[in-house]
């Protein structure tokens, strides 16, 4: 569970986002050295310096942008990270140094003009959450409707552009994607992160997901209030709930875990196969659990759209992996626009990678997802040369890496379901 006192300290601090490429590079490098030093100390069995680690978390949170996103991922993806560091990094899923209230008011006035005052009058000073692109406050509309107001950080777009101009960014994404052929994935990440700055686009995506799940008994997508949205401002109905950690602290019954796990799997996996949409930010800060057991989803800034051809290739890849058919795996990789390995050693490497990635699809019957599910695949992904030779499109590599995040969440939850039957039922139409 994230440290609540660290979260409070982060939210109470105010830190202007640096937009100079050189300054961001320096601070990012300093943070990376801090993480590296913690990993070395952990492997030697030495005690970690918690105050130093808190400094690293504060630094990443102050940078926002790419650096903070990497910190969020480290907080729930990397099973090999020391627990103390993972716990601290997980704080970045909902907290970071916040913008001063005067700055928030200024953004609202610029976006909404005179109407902004109605929100400002009821805006709670302390943010509910601070993310890499914006921060969220609770407020009330003139008709009494309880809402959240998401305000974009000043300077965040310039900061992101500075990050992507940095020559060192390739090293960051090489570590995440596990391939030296990173130009494609960097461009995909650049597009995705800059799109997150477009709150009008995010509002339209959230409305689309709300339409898709309008009749789902277990999933809630908060309604957008379009009349109150504007450049850099998104307003939606307030739907509060418990975090995953808070829910698990109540020792929930297995049936509750299963219901929530099924809802999350349906949200991320069925939407991919049926709609071609993928919410590409599956960390625990982006959903909450209501008292009646339903799951509310937040933050639709990072959503990727896939065409039918790519989805068919992805579904065929999963089916070939389930059948353990190396020839079909290679054919599916080629169908995705990649280059399959041409020798037995390479094909075996690919087989191991895919069996790790599609792990829940390989086992018939109900089962829990293990905490190290996909660990072997993550290890292989770090073999940059082998994965780089596949030359998969950047969007596919992004999807591969982030799907491990869903496994990590489901492992924490401890849900027991027939994951294979669920996924195959949604993918079947694409491979027929």
TORKOL-4160 file (C-alpha; in steps of 0.2 Angstrom, whole numbers, padded with zeros to 4 digits, m for minus):
432
<pt num="1" X="0000" Y="0000" Z="0000"/>
<pt num="2" X="0006" Y="0018" Z="m0004"/>
<pt num="3" X="0013" Y="0027" Z="0011"/>
<pt num="4" X="m0002" Y="0039" Z="0016"/>
<pt num="5" X="0010" Y="0051" Z="0024"/>
<pt num="6" X="0021" Y="0052" Z="0009"/>
<pt num="7" X="0006" Y="0055" Z="m0002"/>
<pt num="8" X="0000" Y="0070" Z="0010"/>
<pt num="9" X="0018" Y="0078" Z="0009"/>
<pt num="10" X="0018" Y="0077" Z="m0010"/>
<pt num="11" X="0001" Y="0085" Z="m0012"/>
<pt num="12" X="0005" Y="0098" Z="0000"/>
<pt num="13" X="0021" Y="0104" Z="m0009"/>
<pt num="14" X="0021" Y="0115" Z="m0024"/>
<pt num="15" X="0034" Y="0113" Z="m0038"/>
<pt num="16" X="0034" Y="0122" Z="m0054"/>
<pt num="17" X="0036" Y="0110" Z="m0069"/>
<pt num="18" X="0054" Y="0113" Z="m0077"/>
<pt num="19" X="0052" Y="0115" Z="m0096"/>
<pt num="20" X="0071" Y="0117" Z="m0100"/>
<pt num="21" X="0077" Y="0101" Z="m0109"/>
<pt num="22" X="0094" Y="0102" Z="m0100"/>
<pt num="23" X="0086" Y="0104" Z="m0083"/>
<pt num="24" X="0074" Y="0090" Z="m0086"/>
<pt num="25" X="0088" Y="0079" Z="m0092"/>
<pt num="26" X="0099" Y="0083" Z="m0077"/>
<pt num="27" X="0085" Y="0080" Z="m0064"/>
<pt num="28" X="0079" Y="0064" Z="m0073"/>
<pt num="29" X="0097" Y="0057" Z="m0073"/>
<pt num="30" X="0098" Y="0061" Z="m0055"/>
<pt num="31" X="0083" Y="0051" Z="m0051"/>
<pt num="32" X="0088" Y="0037" Z="m0062"/>
<pt num="33" X="0105" Y="0036" Z="m0052"/>
<pt num="34" X="0095" Y="0036" Z="m0036"/>
<pt num="35" X="0084" Y="0021" Z="m0042"/>
<pt num="36" X="0100" Y="0012" Z="m0048"/>
<pt num="37" X="0109" Y="0014" Z="m0031"/>
<pt num="38" X="0093" Y="0007" Z="m0022"/>
<pt num="39" X="0093" Y="m0008" Z="m0033"/>
<pt num="40" X="0112" Y="m0011" Z="m0030"/>
<pt num="41" X="0110" Y="m0009" Z="m0011"/>
<pt num="42" X="0095" Y="m0021" Z="m0011"/>
<pt num="43" X="0104" Y="m0034" Z="m0021"/>
<pt num="44" X="0119" Y="m0033" Z="m0009"/>
<pt num="45" X="0107" Y="m0035" Z="0005"/>
<pt num="46" X="0110" Y="m0018" Z="0012"/>
<pt num="47" X="0097" Y="m0007" Z="0021"/>
<pt num="48" X="0089" Y="0006" Z="0010"/>
<pt num="49" X="0090" Y="0024" Z="0014"/>
<pt num="50" X="0071" Y="0028" Z="0014"/>
<pt num="51" X="0074" Y="0047" Z="0015"/>
<pt num="52" X="0084" Y="0046" Z="m0001"/>
<pt num="53" X="0071" Y="0036" Z="m0010"/>
<pt num="54" X="0058" Y="0048" Z="m0004"/>
<pt num="55" X="0068" Y="0062" Z="m0013"/>
<pt num="56" X="0068" Y="0052" Z="m0029"/>
<pt num="57" X="0049" Y="0050" Z="m0028"/>
<pt num="58" X="0048" Y="0069" Z="m0025"/>
<pt num="59" X="0059" Y="0072" Z="m0040"/>
<pt num="60" X="0050" Y="0062" Z="m0052"/>
<pt num="61" X="0033" Y="0069" Z="m0046"/>
<pt num="62" X="0040" Y="0087" Z="m0048"/>
<pt num="63" X="0045" Y="0083" Z="m0066"/>
<pt num="64" X="0028" Y="0076" Z="m0071"/>
<pt num="65" X="0028" Y="0070" Z="m0089"/>
<pt num="66" X="0037" Y="0055" Z="m0095"/>
<pt num="67" X="0048" Y="0054" Z="m0079"/>
<pt num="68" X="0033" Y="0053" Z="m0068"/>
<pt num="69" X="0024" Y="0040" Z="m0079"/>
<pt num="70" X="0040" Y="0029" Z="m0078"/>
<pt num="71" X="0039" Y="0030" Z="m0059"/>
<pt num="72" X="0021" Y="0025" Z="m0059"/>
<pt num="73" X="0025" Y="0010" Z="m0070"/>
<pt num="74" X="0039" Y="0005" Z="m0058"/>
<pt num="75" X="0027" Y="0006" Z="m0044"/>
<pt num="76" X="0016" Y="m0009" Z="m0050"/>
<pt num="77" X="0025" Y="m0017" Z="m0065"/>
<pt num="78" X="0043" Y="m0022" Z="m0059"/>
<pt num="79" X="0042" Y="m0038" Z="m0048"/>
<pt num="80" X="0061" Y="m0037" Z="m0046"/>
<pt num="81" X="0061" Y="m0020" Z="m0037"/>
<pt num="82" X="0064" Y="m0019" Z="m0018"/>
<pt num="83" X="0047" Y="m0018" Z="m0009"/>
<pt num="84" X="0051" Y="m0002" Z="m0001"/>
<pt num="85" X="0054" Y="0007" Z="m0017"/>
<pt num="86" X="0039" Y="m0001" Z="m0026"/>
<pt num="87" X="0028" Y="0005" Z="m0012"/>
<pt num="88" X="0035" Y="0023" Z="m0013"/>
<pt num="89" X="0034" Y="0023" Z="m0032"/>
<pt num="90" X="0016" Y="0018" Z="m0031"/>
<pt num="91" X="0012" Y="0034" Z="m0022"/>
<pt num="92" X="0015" Y="0043" Z="m0039"/>
<pt num="93" X="m0001" Y="0034" Z="m0046"/>
<pt num="94" X="m0012" Y="0048" Z="m0037"/>
<pt num="95" X="0000" Y="0060" Z="m0029"/>
<pt num="96" X="0014" Y="0072" Z="m0034"/>
<pt num="97" X="0018" Y="0090" Z="m0029"/>
<pt num="98" X="0003" Y="0101" Z="m0034"/>
<pt num="99" X="0001" Y="0117" Z="m0043"/>
<pt num="100" X="m0004" Y="0132" Z="m0032"/>
<pt num="101" X="m0022" Y="0136" Z="m0031"/>
<pt num="102" X="m0020" Y="0153" Z="m0039"/>
<pt num="103" X="m0013" Y="0144" Z="m0054"/>
<pt num="104" X="m0028" Y="0132" Z="m0055"/>
<pt num="105" X="m0040" Y="0147" Z="m0054"/>
<pt num="106" X="m0030" Y="0155" Z="m0068"/>
<pt num="107" X="m0032" Y="0140" Z="m0079"/>
<pt num="108" X="m0051" Y="0139" Z="m0076"/>
<pt num="109" X="m0053" Y="0158" Z="m0080"/>
<pt num="110" X="m0043" Y="0156" Z="m0096"/>
<pt num="111" X="m0054" Y="0141" Z="m0102"/>
<pt num="112" X="m0071" Y="0146" Z="m0096"/>
<pt num="113" X="m0071" Y="0165" Z="m0094"/>
<pt num="114" X="m0084" Y="0172" Z="m0082"/>
<pt num="115" X="m0092" Y="0154" Z="m0080"/>
<pt num="116" X="m0076" Y="0149" Z="m0071"/>
<pt num="117" X="m0081" Y="0158" Z="m0055"/>
<pt num="118" X="m0095" Y="0146" Z="m0052"/>
<pt num="119" X="m0083" Y="0132" Z="m0051"/>
<pt num="120" X="m0070" Y="0142" Z="m0041"/>
<pt num="121" X="m0082" Y="0147" Z="m0028"/>
<pt num="122" X="m0085" Y="0128" Z="m0023"/>
<pt num="123" X="m0068" Y="0121" Z="m0028"/>
<pt num="124" X="m0060" Y="0111" Z="m0014"/>
<pt num="125" X="m0042" Y="0119" Z="m0011"/>
<pt num="126" X="m0034" Y="0102" Z="m0008"/>
<pt num="127" X="m0033" Y="0091" Z="m0024"/>
<pt num="128" X="m0040" Y="0074" Z="m0024"/>
<pt num="129" X="m0026" Y="0068" Z="m0035"/>
<pt num="130" X="m0011" Y="0075" Z="m0044"/>
<pt num="131" X="m0006" Y="0065" Z="m0060"/>
<pt num="132" X="0008" Y="0067" Z="m0073"/>
<pt num="133" X="m0003" Y="0079" Z="m0085"/>
<pt num="134" X="m0015" Y="0087" Z="m0073"/>
<pt num="135" X="m0023" Y="0088" Z="m0056"/>
<pt num="136" X="m0040" Y="0084" Z="m0050"/>
<pt num="137" X="m0051" Y="0094" Z="m0037"/>
<pt num="138" X="m0068" Y="0092" Z="m0031"/>
<pt num="139" X="m0082" Y="0105" Z="m0034"/>
<pt num="140" X="m0100" Y="0108" Z="m0036"/>
<pt num="141" X="m0110" Y="0115" Z="m0051"/>
<pt num="142" X="m0123" Y="0128" Z="m0048"/>
<pt num="143" X="m0137" Y="0115" Z="m0049"/>
<pt num="144" X="m0129" Y="0105" Z="m0034"/>
<pt num="145" X="m0121" Y="0092" Z="m0045"/>
<pt num="146" X="m0105" Y="0085" Z="m0037"/>
<pt num="147" X="m0091" Y="0085" Z="m0049"/>
<pt num="148" X="m0072" Y="0083" Z="m0052"/>
<pt num="149" X="m0062" Y="0097" Z="m0060"/>
<pt num="150" X="m0047" Y="0091" Z="m0069"/>
<pt num="151" X="m0035" Y="0105" Z="m0073"/>
<pt num="152" X="m0020" Y="0103" Z="m0085"/>
<pt num="153" X="m0003" Y="0108" Z="m0077"/>
<pt num="154" X="0004" Y="0124" Z="m0084"/>
<pt num="155" X="0019" Y="0120" Z="m0095"/>
<pt num="156" X="0016" Y="0102" Z="m0096"/>
<pt num="157" X="0015" Y="0101" Z="m0115"/>
<pt num="158" X="0032" Y="0110" Z="m0116"/>
<pt num="159" X="0039" Y="0099" Z="m0103"/>
<pt num="160" X="0034" Y="0083" Z="m0114"/>
<pt num="161" X="0041" Y="0090" Z="m0130"/>
<pt num="162" X="0057" Y="0094" Z="m0120"/>
<pt num="163" X="0057" Y="0076" Z="m0114"/>
<pt num="164" X="0055" Y="0069" Z="m0132"/>
<pt num="165" X="0069" Y="0080" Z="m0139"/>
<pt num="166" X="0081" Y="0073" Z="m0126"/>
<pt num="167" X="0094" Y="0061" Z="m0133"/>
<pt num="168" X="0093" Y="0051" Z="m0117"/>
<pt num="169" X="0074" Y="0047" Z="m0119"/>
<pt num="170" X="0079" Y="0032" Z="m0130"/>
<pt num="171" X="0087" Y="0024" Z="m0116"/>
<pt num="172" X="0071" Y="0026" Z="m0105"/>
<pt num="173" X="0061" Y="0018" Z="m0118"/>
<pt num="174" X="0074" Y="0004" Z="m0122"/>
<pt num="175" X="0072" Y="m0001" Z="m0104"/>
<pt num="176" X="0053" Y="m0001" Z="m0105"/>
<pt num="177" X="0051" Y="m0009" Z="m0122"/>
<pt num="178" X="0066" Y="m0020" Z="m0122"/>
<pt num="179" X="0072" Y="m0016" Z="m0139"/>
<pt num="180" X="0085" Y="m0005" Z="m0148"/>
<pt num="181" X="0073" Y="m0002" Z="m0162"/>
<pt num="182" X="0065" Y="0011" Z="m0152"/>
<pt num="183" X="0061" Y="0025" Z="m0165"/>
<pt num="184" X="0044" Y="0018" Z="m0168"/>
<pt num="185" X="0039" Y="0016" Z="m0150"/>
<pt num="186" X="0046" Y="0033" Z="m0146"/>
<pt num="187" X="0035" Y="0041" Z="m0159"/>
<pt num="188" X="0020" Y="0031" Z="m0153"/>
<pt num="189" X="0023" Y="0036" Z="m0135"/>
<pt num="190" X="0026" Y="0054" Z="m0140"/>
<pt num="191" X="0009" Y="0054" Z="m0149"/>
<pt num="192" X="0000" Y="0046" Z="m0134"/>
<pt num="193" X="0008" Y="0057" Z="m0121"/>
<pt num="194" X="0004" Y="0073" Z="m0131"/>
<pt num="195" X="m0014" Y="0068" Z="m0134"/>
<pt num="196" X="m0016" Y="0067" Z="m0115"/>
<pt num="197" X="m0014" Y="0086" Z="m0115"/>
<pt num="198" X="m0029" Y="0087" Z="m0126"/>
<pt num="199" X="m0044" Y="0087" Z="m0113"/>
<pt num="200" X="m0057" Y="0089" Z="m0126"/>
<pt num="201" X="m0051" Y="0073" Z="m0134"/>
<pt num="202" X="m0051" Y="0064" Z="m0117"/>
<pt num="203" X="m0069" Y="0070" Z="m0114"/>
<pt num="204" X="m0074" Y="0062" Z="m0130"/>
<pt num="205" X="m0065" Y="0046" Z="m0126"/>
<pt num="206" X="m0073" Y="0045" Z="m0109"/>
<pt num="207" X="m0090" Y="0047" Z="m0117"/>
<pt num="208" X="m0087" Y="0033" Z="m0129"/>
<pt num="209" X="m0082" Y="0021" Z="m0115"/>
<pt num="210" X="m0098" Y="0027" Z="m0105"/>
<pt num="211" X="m0108" Y="0022" Z="m0121"/>
<pt num="212" X="m0099" Y="0005" Z="m0122"/>
<pt num="213" X="m0102" Y="0000" Z="m0104"/>
<pt num="214" X="m0119" Y="0009" Z="m0101"/>
<pt num="215" X="m0128" Y="m0007" Z="m0098"/>
<pt num="216" X="m0114" Y="m0016" Z="m0088"/>
<pt num="217" X="m0119" Y="m0020" Z="m0070"/>
<pt num="218" X="m0102" Y="m0020" Z="m0063"/>
<pt num="219" X="m0093" Y="m0005" Z="m0072"/>
<pt num="220" X="m0096" Y="0014" Z="m0070"/>
<pt num="221" X="m0089" Y="0027" Z="m0081"/>
<pt num="222" X="m0092" Y="0045" Z="m0074"/>
<pt num="223" X="m0102" Y="0056" Z="m0085"/>
<pt num="224" X="m0094" Y="0071" Z="m0093"/>
<pt num="225" X="m0102" Y="0088" Z="m0090"/>
<pt num="226" X="m0098" Y="0095" Z="m0108"/>
<pt num="227" X="m0105" Y="0113" Z="m0104"/>
<pt num="228" X="m0091" Y="0115" Z="m0091"/>
<pt num="229" X="m0076" Y="0108" Z="m0101"/>
<pt num="230" X="m0064" Y="0119" Z="m0110"/>
<pt num="231" X="m0046" Y="0120" Z="m0116"/>
<pt num="232" X="m0036" Y="0112" Z="m0102"/>
<pt num="233" X="m0051" Y="0109" Z="m0091"/>
<pt num="234" X="m0062" Y="0093" Z="m0090"/>
<pt num="235" X="m0077" Y="0092" Z="m0078"/>
<pt num="236" X="m0086" Y="0075" Z="m0074"/>
<pt num="237" X="m0098" Y="0069" Z="m0061"/>
<pt num="238" X="m0089" Y="0064" Z="m0045"/>
<pt num="239" X="m0090" Y="0045" Z="m0042"/>
<pt num="240" X="m0079" Y="0041" Z="m0027"/>
<pt num="241" X="m0073" Y="0024" Z="m0021"/>
<pt num="242" X="m0060" Y="0014" Z="m0011"/>
<pt num="243" X="m0043" Y="0011" Z="m0019"/>
<pt num="244" X="m0038" Y="m0007" Z="m0022"/>
<pt num="245" X="m0026" Y="m0006" Z="m0007"/>
<pt num="246" X="m0041" Y="0000" Z="0004"/>
<pt num="247" X="m0052" Y="m0013" Z="m0003"/>
<pt num="248" X="m0040" Y="m0027" Z="0000"/>
<pt num="249" X="m0037" Y="m0021" Z="0018"/>
<pt num="250" X="m0055" Y="m0026" Z="0022"/>
<pt num="251" X="m0051" Y="m0044" Z="0018"/>
<pt num="252" X="m0065" Y="m0046" Z="0005"/>
<pt num="253" X="m0073" Y="m0062" Z="0001"/>
<pt num="254" X="m0067" Y="m0072" Z="m0014"/>
<pt num="255" X="m0084" Y="m0069" Z="m0023"/>
<pt num="256" X="m0081" Y="m0050" Z="m0022"/>
<pt num="257" X="m0063" Y="m0052" Z="m0028"/>
<pt num="258" X="m0069" Y="m0062" Z="m0043"/>
<pt num="259" X="m0083" Y="m0050" Z="m0047"/>
<pt num="260" X="m0071" Y="m0035" Z="m0048"/>
<pt num="261" X="m0057" Y="m0045" Z="m0057"/>
<pt num="262" X="m0070" Y="m0050" Z="m0070"/>
<pt num="263" X="m0075" Y="m0032" Z="m0072"/>
<pt num="264" X="m0057" Y="m0026" Z="m0074"/>
<pt num="265" X="m0053" Y="m0040" Z="m0087"/>
<pt num="266" X="m0069" Y="m0036" Z="m0096"/>
<pt num="267" X="m0065" Y="m0017" Z="m0097"/>
<pt num="268" X="m0047" Y="m0019" Z="m0103"/>
<pt num="269" X="m0048" Y="m0035" Z="m0114"/>
<pt num="270" X="m0065" Y="m0036" Z="m0121"/>
<pt num="271" X="m0065" Y="m0018" Z="m0126"/>
<pt num="272" X="m0049" Y="m0021" Z="m0135"/>
<pt num="273" X="m0056" Y="m0036" Z="m0145"/>
<pt num="274" X="m0074" Y="m0029" Z="m0148"/>
<pt num="275" X="m0071" Y="m0010" Z="m0150"/>
<pt num="276" X="m0052" Y="m0009" Z="m0155"/>
<pt num="277" X="m0050" Y="0002" Z="m0140"/>
<pt num="278" X="m0037" Y="0000" Z="m0126"/>
<pt num="279" X="m0036" Y="0011" Z="m0110"/>
<pt num="280" X="m0017" Y="0011" Z="m0110"/>
<pt num="281" X="m0014" Y="0016" Z="m0092"/>
<pt num="282" X="m0020" Y="0001" Z="m0081"/>
<pt num="283" X="m0012" Y="0006" Z="m0065"/>
<pt num="284" X="m0022" Y="0005" Z="m0048"/>
<pt num="285" X="m0024" Y="0024" Z="m0047"/>
<pt num="286" X="m0035" Y="0024" Z="m0062"/>
<pt num="287" X="m0050" Y="0014" Z="m0054"/>
<pt num="288" X="m0059" Y="0013" Z="m0037"/>
<pt num="289" X="m0071" Y="0001" Z="m0030"/>
<pt num="290" X="m0088" Y="0007" Z="m0024"/>
<pt num="291" X="m0097" Y="0001" Z="m0008"/>
<pt num="292" X="m0109" Y="m0010" Z="m0019"/>
<pt num="293" X="m0095" Y="m0019" Z="m0027"/>
<pt num="294" X="m0095" Y="m0010" Z="m0044"/>
<pt num="295" X="m0079" Y="m0003" Z="m0051"/>
<pt num="296" X="m0077" Y="0015" Z="m0057"/>
<pt num="297" X="m0064" Y="0019" Z="m0070"/>
<pt num="298" X="m0054" Y="0036" Z="m0071"/>
<pt num="299" X="m0043" Y="0045" Z="m0083"/>
<pt num="300" X="m0046" Y="0042" Z="m0101"/>
<pt num="301" X="m0032" Y="0053" Z="m0108"/>
<pt num="302" X="m0021" Y="0038" Z="m0113"/>
<pt num="303" X="m0032" Y="0028" Z="m0125"/>
<pt num="304" X="m0026" Y="0019" Z="m0141"/>
<pt num="305" X="m0036" Y="0014" Z="m0156"/>
<pt num="306" X="m0032" Y="m0001" Z="m0166"/>
<pt num="307" X="m0038" Y="m0006" Z="m0183"/>
<pt num="308" X="m0046" Y="m0022" Z="m0187"/>
<pt num="309" X="m0031" Y="m0029" Z="m0196"/>
<pt num="310" X="m0020" Y="m0027" Z="m0181"/>
<pt num="311" X="m0033" Y="m0034" Z="m0169"/>
<pt num="312" X="m0035" Y="m0050" Z="m0180"/>
<pt num="313" X="m0016" Y="m0052" Z="m0180"/>
<pt num="314" X="m0016" Y="m0050" Z="m0161"/>
<pt num="315" X="m0030" Y="m0062" Z="m0159"/>
<pt num="316" X="m0022" Y="m0075" Z="m0171"/>
<pt num="317" X="m0006" Y="m0073" Z="m0161"/>
<pt num="318" X="m0015" Y="m0077" Z="m0145"/>
<pt num="319" X="m0023" Y="m0093" Z="m0152"/>
<pt num="320" X="m0007" Y="m0099" Z="m0160"/>
<pt num="321" X="0001" Y="m0097" Z="m0143"/>
<pt num="322" X="m0013" Y="m0106" Z="m0134"/>
<pt num="323" X="m0011" Y="m0121" Z="m0146"/>
<pt num="324" X="0008" Y="m0120" Z="m0144"/>
<pt num="325" X="0011" Y="m0119" Z="m0163"/>
<pt num="326" X="0028" Y="m0111" Z="m0167"/>
<pt num="327" X="0024" Y="m0110" Z="m0186"/>
<pt num="328" X="0007" Y="m0101" Z="m0183"/>
<pt num="329" X="0016" Y="m0089" Z="m0170"/>
<pt num="330" X="0029" Y="m0084" Z="m0183"/>
<pt num="331" X="0015" Y="m0082" Z="m0196"/>
<pt num="332" X="0005" Y="m0071" Z="m0184"/>
<pt num="333" X="0020" Y="m0060" Z="m0180"/>
<pt num="334" X="0022" Y="m0058" Z="m0199"/>
<pt num="335" X="0004" Y="m0053" Z="m0200"/>
<pt num="336" X="0007" Y="m0040" Z="m0187"/>
<pt num="337" X="0020" Y="m0032" Z="m0198"/>
<pt num="338" X="0035" Y="m0040" Z="m0189"/>
<pt num="339" X="0049" Y="m0050" Z="m0194"/>
<pt num="340" X="0048" Y="m0068" Z="m0187"/>
<pt num="341" X="0064" Y="m0077" Z="m0182"/>
<pt num="342" X="0072" Y="m0088" Z="m0195"/>
<pt num="343" X="0081" Y="m0100" Z="m0184"/>
<pt num="344" X="0076" Y="m0113" Z="m0171"/>
<pt num="345" X="0084" Y="m0104" Z="m0156"/>
<pt num="346" X="0075" Y="m0088" Z="m0161"/>
<pt num="347" X="0058" Y="m0097" Z="m0163"/>
<pt num="348" X="0060" Y="m0104" Z="m0146"/>
<pt num="349" X="0064" Y="m0087" Z="m0139"/>
<pt num="350" X="0048" Y="m0081" Z="m0147"/>
<pt num="351" X="0038" Y="m0095" Z="m0140"/>
<pt num="352" X="0044" Y="m0092" Z="m0122"/>
<pt num="353" X="0040" Y="m0073" Z="m0124"/>
<pt num="354" X="0023" Y="m0076" Z="m0130"/>
<pt num="355" X="0019" Y="m0090" Z="m0118"/>
<pt num="356" X="0023" Y="m0077" Z="m0104"/>
<pt num="357" X="0013" Y="m0063" Z="m0112"/>
<pt num="358" X="m0002" Y="m0074" Z="m0115"/>
<pt num="359" X="0000" Y="m0084" Z="m0099"/>
<pt num="360" X="m0018" Y="m0083" Z="m0093"/>
<pt num="361" X="m0024" Y="m0089" Z="m0110"/>
<pt num="362" X="m0014" Y="m0105" Z="m0108"/>
<pt num="363" X="m0023" Y="m0113" Z="m0093"/>
<pt num="364" X="m0041" Y="m0120" Z="m0094"/>
<pt num="365" X="m0052" Y="m0118" Z="m0079"/>
<pt num="366" X="m0053" Y="m0105" Z="m0065"/>
<pt num="367" X="m0036" Y="m0100" Z="m0058"/>
<pt num="368" X="m0028" Y="m0085" Z="m0049"/>
<pt num="369" X="m0015" Y="m0075" Z="m0059"/>
<pt num="370" X="0001" Y="m0077" Z="m0050"/>
<pt num="371" X="0011" Y="m0062" Z="m0044"/>
<pt num="372" X="0025" Y="m0067" Z="m0056"/>
<pt num="373" X="0014" Y="m0070" Z="m0071"/>
<pt num="374" X="0023" Y="m0065" Z="m0086"/>
<pt num="375" X="0039" Y="m0063" Z="m0077"/>
<pt num="376" X="0048" Y="m0074" Z="m0089"/>
<pt num="377" X="0042" Y="m0064" Z="m0103"/>
<pt num="378" X="0048" Y="m0048" Z="m0095"/>
<pt num="379" X="0065" Y="m0055" Z="m0093"/>
<pt num="380" X="0065" Y="m0060" Z="m0112"/>
<pt num="381" X="0059" Y="m0042" Z="m0116"/>
<pt num="382" X="0075" Y="m0036" Z="m0108"/>
<pt num="383" X="0085" Y="m0046" Z="m0121"/>
<pt num="384" X="0085" Y="m0031" Z="m0133"/>
<pt num="385" X="0093" Y="m0039" Z="m0147"/>
<pt num="386" X="0081" Y="m0054" Z="m0148"/>
<pt num="387" X="0066" Y="m0044" Z="m0147"/>
<pt num="388" X="0072" Y="m0030" Z="m0158"/>
<pt num="389" X="0074" Y="m0043" Z="m0172"/>
<pt num="390" X="0055" Y="m0045" Z="m0172"/>
<pt num="391" X="0054" Y="m0027" Z="m0177"/>
<pt num="392" X="0036" Y="m0026" Z="m0171"/>
<pt num="393" X="0026" Y="m0010" Z="m0174"/>
<pt num="394" X="0028" Y="0002" Z="m0159"/>
<pt num="395" X="0010" Y="0002" Z="m0155"/>
<pt num="396" X="0011" Y="m0017" Z="m0152"/>
<pt num="397" X="0026" Y="m0016" Z="m0141"/>
<pt num="398" X="0017" Y="m0003" Z="m0131"/>
<pt num="399" X="0002" Y="m0014" Z="m0129"/>
<pt num="400" X="0013" Y="m0029" Z="m0124"/>
<pt num="401" X="0022" Y="m0020" Z="m0110"/>
<pt num="402" X="0007" Y="m0012" Z="m0103"/>
<pt num="403" X="m0003" Y="m0028" Z="m0103"/>
<pt num="404" X="0008" Y="m0034" Z="m0089"/>
<pt num="405" X="0001" Y="m0020" Z="m0078"/>
<pt num="406" X="m0016" Y="m0028" Z="m0079"/>
<pt num="407" X="m0008" Y="m0045" Z="m0074"/>
<pt num="408" X="0000" Y="m0036" Z="m0059"/>
<pt num="409" X="m0017" Y="m0028" Z="m0054"/>
<pt num="410" X="m0026" Y="m0045" Z="m0055"/>
<pt num="411" X="m0013" Y="m0054" Z="m0046"/>
<pt num="412" X="m0014" Y="m0041" Z="m0031"/>
<pt num="413" X="m0033" Y="m0043" Z="m0032"/>
<pt num="414" X="m0032" Y="m0062" Z="m0031"/>
<pt num="415" X="m0047" Y="m0065" Z="m0042"/>
<pt num="416" X="m0050" Y="m0083" Z="m0048"/>
<pt num="417" X="m0059" Y="m0085" Z="m0065"/>
<pt num="418" X="m0057" Y="m0094" Z="m0081"/>
<pt num="419" X="m0047" Y="m0081" Z="m0090"/>
<pt num="420" X="m0044" Y="m0092" Z="m0105"/>
<pt num="421" X="m0062" Y="m0094" Z="m0108"/>
<pt num="422" X="m0066" Y="m0076" Z="m0106"/>
<pt num="423" X="m0052" Y="m0070" Z="m0118"/>
<pt num="424" X="m0056" Y="m0083" Z="m0131"/>
<pt num="425" X="m0074" Y="m0079" Z="m0131"/>
<pt num="426" X="m0070" Y="m0061" Z="m0136"/>
<pt num="427" X="m0056" Y="m0065" Z="m0148"/>
<pt num="428" X="m0065" Y="m0079" Z="m0157"/>
<pt num="429" X="m0074" Y="m0068" Z="m0170"/>
<pt num="430" X="m0058" Y="m0061" Z="m0176"/>
<pt num="431" X="m0049" Y="m0078" Z="m0179"/>
<pt num="432" X="m0064" Y="m0086" Z="m0187"/>
